[in-house]
Amino acid sequence: MDLSKLEKEKLAQKVLLAPLVSLKGKHQWPRSTFQSYVFPEDDDLEGQFVKDLLTLNTPDMIEKWYGGEENALTILLNLRTEENKDSQDE
């Protein structure tokens, strides 16, 4: 999957809704709700990401969404570099 295709606002909204959907389903854990009852459409990348975040193990999540461990570590390094640059600009 391609992280750059995710819309951050939609993704944030779906993350915030996950516990509410679980509550409505009377489930103890959002993971249970998403494993058994939430099936995002193929074009709902944000929904797929949230479902995977709650149901996949870390290696599978990294492979599917971040293109493998090496690429994921590069993304992490770039994000930290941007954070440091932003904090120095303030």
N, CA, C and O of each residue as an XYZ file, in Angstrom:
360
protein
N       0.844     -1.184      0.000
C       0.000      0.000      0.000
C       0.887      1.244      0.000
O       2.070      1.179      0.335
N       0.311      2.344     -0.371
C       1.068      3.586     -0.479
C       0.589      4.582      0.568
O      -0.521      5.106      0.483
N       1.440      4.836      1.554
C       1.092      5.775      2.630
C       0.755      7.165      2.110
O      -0.081      7.857      2.689
N       1.393      7.573      1.033
C       1.172      8.928      0.523
C      -0.249      9.126      0.006
O      -0.696     10.263     -0.145
N      -0.960      8.041     -0.266
C      -2.345      8.147     -0.744
C      -3.350      8.322      0.392
O      -4.519      8.619      0.146
N      -2.902      8.141      1.627
C      -3.807      8.303      2.771
C      -4.092      9.778      3.012
O      -3.185     10.610      2.995
N      -5.359     10.090      3.235
C      -5.743     11.453      3.590
C      -5.707     11.553      5.109
O      -6.470     10.878      5.801
N      -4.816     12.400      5.626
C      -4.568     12.469      7.070
C      -5.822     12.820      7.867
O      -6.043     12.268      8.944
N      -6.636     13.723      7.354
C      -7.841     14.113      8.089
C      -8.832     12.947      8.182
O      -9.415     12.700      9.238
N      -9.012     12.234      7.067
C      -9.900     11.059      7.072
C      -9.358      9.982      8.011
O     -10.111      9.350      8.753
N      -8.042      9.786      7.966
C      -7.402      8.780      8.811
C      -7.597      9.113     10.284
O      -7.945      8.241     11.080
N      -7.376     10.360     10.643
C      -7.560     10.783     12.037
C      -9.003     10.574     12.479
O      -9.254     10.126     13.598
N      -9.939     10.892     11.615
C     -11.354     10.718     11.945
C     -11.668      9.242     12.198
O     -12.384      8.913     13.144
N     -11.143      8.363     11.364
C     -11.411      6.929     11.530
C     -10.770      6.381     12.803
O     -11.353      5.533     13.479
N      -9.575      6.862     13.128
C      -8.923      6.434     14.372
C      -9.757      6.875     15.571
O      -9.956      6.107     16.512
N     -10.243      8.115     15.532
C     -11.059      8.629     16.638
C     -12.386      7.889     16.763
O     -12.914      7.758     17.867
N     -12.928      7.409     15.662
C     -14.207      6.700     15.685
C     -14.084      5.235     16.114
O     -15.067      4.638     16.553
N     -12.894      4.655     15.994
C     -12.718      3.223     16.273
C     -13.241      2.804     17.649
O     -13.978      1.821     17.722
N     -12.902      3.493     18.740
C     -13.428      3.084     20.043
C     -14.947      3.260     20.148
O     -15.614      2.508     20.858
N     -15.487      4.252     19.441
C     -16.933      4.479     19.484
C     -17.686      3.357     18.781
O     -18.741      2.922     19.243
N     -17.139      2.894     17.665
C     -17.737      1.763     16.949
C     -17.679      0.519     17.831
O     -18.632     -0.259     17.880
N     -16.569      0.337     18.519
C     -16.412     -0.798     19.427
C     -17.411     -0.721     20.580
O     -18.009     -1.727     20.960
N     -17.583      0.463     21.126
C     -18.553      0.665     22.207
C     -19.963      0.322     21.740
O     -20.706     -0.371     22.435
N     -20.322      0.812     20.560
C     -21.657      0.537     20.020
C     -21.871     -0.966     19.836
O     -22.972     -1.476     20.042
N     -20.806     -1.665     19.448
C     -20.894     -3.112     19.272
C     -20.787     -3.889     20.572
O     -20.840     -5.119     20.574
N     -20.635     -3.164     21.688
C     -20.506     -3.772     23.020
C     -19.314     -4.725     23.105
O     -19.384     -5.791     23.717
N     -18.218     -4.305     22.469
C     -16.997     -5.101     22.505
C     -16.023     -4.527     23.519
O     -16.010     -3.323     23.777
N     -15.223     -5.386     24.078
C     -14.216     -4.990     25.062
C     -13.030     -4.290     24.406
O     -12.418     -3.398     24.995
N     -12.714     -4.703     23.186
C     -11.532     -4.197     22.491
C     -11.898     -3.762     21.074
O     -12.632     -4.476     20.390
N     -11.401     -2.598     20.612
C     -11.622     -2.212     19.218
C     -11.089     -3.271     18.244
O     -11.676     -3.490     17.185
N      -9.996     -3.917     18.595
C      -9.429     -4.967     17.744
C     -10.473     -6.027     17.405
O     -10.567     -6.461     16.256
N     -11.256     -6.446     18.397
C     -12.286     -7.469     18.171
C     -13.329     -6.986     17.179
O     -13.754     -7.736     16.301
N     -13.733     -5.750     17.317
C     -14.721     -5.171     16.413
C     -14.194     -5.173     14.987
O     -14.893     -5.571     14.055
N     -12.961     -4.726     14.827
C     -12.406     -4.600     13.483
C     -12.074     -5.953     12.864
O     -12.132     -6.094     11.642
N     -11.730     -6.947     13.673
C     -11.455     -8.276     13.132
C     -12.723     -8.917     12.588
O     -12.694     -9.556     11.536
N     -13.829     -8.751     13.296
C     -15.031     -9.512     12.975
C     -16.128     -8.743     12.251
O     -16.955     -9.353     11.573
N     -16.156     -7.430     12.375
C     -17.324     -6.692     11.900
C     -17.028     -5.518     10.977
O     -17.961     -4.966     10.394
N     -15.791     -5.119     10.821
C     -15.470     -3.965      9.985
C     -14.712     -4.451      8.749
O     -13.638     -5.044      8.849
N     -15.303     -4.182      7.583
C     -14.717     -4.613      6.316
C     -14.693     -3.433      5.347
O     -15.627     -3.258      4.564
N     -13.633     -2.622      5.393
C     -13.559     -1.433      4.539
C     -13.581     -1.803      3.053
O     -13.065     -2.844      2.647
N     -14.181     -0.936      2.268
C     -14.194     -1.109      0.814
C     -12.765     -0.989      0.276
O     -11.884     -0.454      0.950
N     -12.545     -1.486     -0.927
C     -11.215     -1.432     -1.543
C     -10.700     -0.007     -1.701
O      -9.495      0.230     -1.617
N     -11.606      0.944     -1.931
C     -11.177      2.330     -2.129
C     -11.088      3.125     -0.823
O     -10.771      4.315     -0.843
N     -11.364      2.482      0.301
C     -11.288      3.137      1.616
C      -9.936      2.823      2.261
O      -9.842      2.013      3.184
N      -8.892      3.488      1.751
C      -7.540      3.208      2.246
C      -7.389      3.533      3.722
O      -6.708      2.815      4.454
N      -8.024      4.618      4.161
C      -7.922      5.003      5.567
C      -8.570      3.938      6.455
O      -8.029      3.595      7.507
N      -9.714      3.420      6.039
C     -10.377      2.352      6.785
C      -9.537      1.087      6.816
O      -9.453      0.413      7.842
N      -8.915      0.766      5.687
C      -8.041     -0.403      5.630
C      -6.842     -0.233      6.556
O      -6.434     -1.177      7.233
N      -6.279      0.976      6.582
C      -5.125      1.231      7.440
C      -5.495      1.038      8.910
O      -4.768      0.380      9.654
N      -6.623      1.612      9.326
C      -7.037      1.496     10.732
C      -7.312      0.040     11.083
O      -6.908     -0.429     12.146
N      -7.999     -0.679     10.196
C      -8.261     -2.097     10.466
C      -6.940     -2.852     10.610
O      -6.768     -3.634     11.545
N      -6.017     -2.620      9.694
C      -4.720     -3.297      9.763
C      -3.949     -2.902     11.014
O      -3.313     -3.746     11.645
N      -4.002     -1.627     11.375
C      -3.317     -1.152     12.578
C      -3.792     -1.904     13.818
O      -3.001     -2.211     14.710
N      -5.079     -2.195     13.863
C      -5.657     -2.864     15.030
C      -5.581     -4.385     14.959
O      -5.721     -5.054     15.983
N      -5.361     -4.944     13.769
C      -5.458     -6.401     13.653
C      -4.183     -7.103     13.186
O      -4.014     -8.295     13.444
N      -3.292     -6.398     12.511
C      -2.059     -7.040     12.032
C      -0.949     -6.951     13.073
O      -0.941     -6.050     13.912
N      -0.021     -7.890     13.011
C       1.167     -7.764     13.857
C       2.107     -6.729     13.224
O       1.941     -6.356     12.062
N       3.073     -6.283     13.987
C       3.955     -5.206     13.526
C       4.696     -5.554     12.234
O       4.689     -4.740     11.312
N       5.339     -6.729     12.119
C       6.044     -7.020     10.867
C       5.127     -6.986      9.638
O       5.521     -6.481      8.587
N       3.917     -7.516      9.765
C       2.991     -7.506      8.629
C       2.532     -6.086      8.295
O       2.399     -5.735      7.123
N       2.292     -5.273      9.322
C       1.890     -3.880      9.111
C       3.016     -3.110      8.414
O       2.766     -2.348      7.480
N       4.236     -3.309      8.867
C       5.390     -2.627      8.281
C       5.568     -3.038      6.820
O       5.819     -2.192      5.962
N       5.441     -4.301      6.544
C       5.604     -4.784      5.166
C       4.508     -4.229      4.260
O       4.791     -3.736      3.168
N       3.265     -4.308      4.711
C       2.131     -3.908      3.874
C       2.075     -2.405      3.633
O       1.874     -1.967      2.500
N       2.250     -1.615      4.681
C       2.010     -0.176      4.573
C       3.273      0.667      4.423
O       3.212      1.778      3.895
N       4.400      0.163      4.873
C       5.623      0.962      4.856
C       6.671      0.421      3.892
O       7.766      0.974      3.791
N       6.345     -0.650      3.188
C       7.271     -1.178      2.193
C       8.463     -1.910      2.758
O       9.510     -1.984      2.115
N       8.320     -2.450      3.945
C       9.402     -3.203      4.564
C      10.129     -2.412      5.634
O       9.958     -1.201      5.771
N      10.945     -3.134      6.387
C      11.609     -2.547      7.553
C      12.584     -1.430      7.181
O      12.613     -0.391      7.840
N      13.368     -1.634      6.149
C      14.355     -0.619      5.776
C      13.664      0.694      5.389
O      14.078      1.770      5.820
N      12.628      0.597      4.586
C      11.891      1.793      4.180
C      11.201      2.444      5.378
O      11.165      3.670      5.483
N      10.658      1.632      6.277
C       9.987      2.164      7.472
C      10.966      2.948      8.340
O      10.627      4.012      8.859
N      12.171      2.426      8.498
C      13.171      3.128      9.304
C      13.600      4.438      8.643
O      13.887      5.418      9.331
N      13.644      4.455      7.320
C      13.950      5.694      6.597
C      12.849      6.724      6.824
O      13.132      7.898      7.062
N      11.598      6.285      6.749
C      10.461      7.178      7.006
C      10.550      7.740      8.420
O      10.362      8.939      8.625
N      10.834      6.885      9.387
C      10.950      7.323     10.776
C      12.063      8.356     10.938
O      11.875      9.376     11.602
N      13.199      8.096     10.344
C      14.323      9.030     10.416
C      13.950     10.377      9.792
O      14.266     11.429     10.348
N      13.284     10.345      8.645
C      12.868     11.587      7.983
C      11.875     12.366      8.834
O      11.956     13.592      8.911
N      10.941     11.673      9.470
C       9.969     12.349     10.331
C      10.652     13.001     11.524
O      10.323     14.127     11.896
N      11.595     12.299     12.116
C      12.323     12.861     13.265
C      13.157     14.064     12.844
O      13.257     15.043     13.582
N      13.749     13.991     11.671
C      14.537     15.116     11.162
C      13.642     16.333     10.956
O      14.022     17.450     11.307
N      12.453     16.123     10.388
C      11.500     17.219     10.190
C      11.057     17.810     11.523
O      10.956     19.029     11.656
N      10.792     16.954     12.513
C      10.388     17.434     13.840
C      11.484     18.303     14.453
O      11.206     19.371     14.999
N      12.716     17.842     14.361
C      13.839     18.605     14.918
C      13.996     19.945     14.210
O      14.266     20.962     14.849
N      13.826     19.947     12.892
C      13.938     21.182     12.123
C      12.826     22.153     12.530
O      13.075     23.347     12.696
N      11.601     21.644     12.692
C      10.470     22.487     13.094
C      10.675     23.080     14.483
O      10.360     24.248     14.707
N      11.200     22.288     15.419
C      11.399     22.790     16.780
C      12.518     23.832     16.831
O      12.491     24.721     17.682
N      13.484     23.738     15.948
C      14.562     24.728     15.895
C      14.081     26.036     15.282
O      14.597     27.106     15.605
N      13.087     25.949     14.393
C      12.541     27.144     13.746
C      11.678     27.971     14.688
O      11.438     29.150     14.427
N      11.211     27.377     15.768
C      10.302     28.083     16.684
C      11.003     29.027     17.590
O      10.363     29.686     18.410
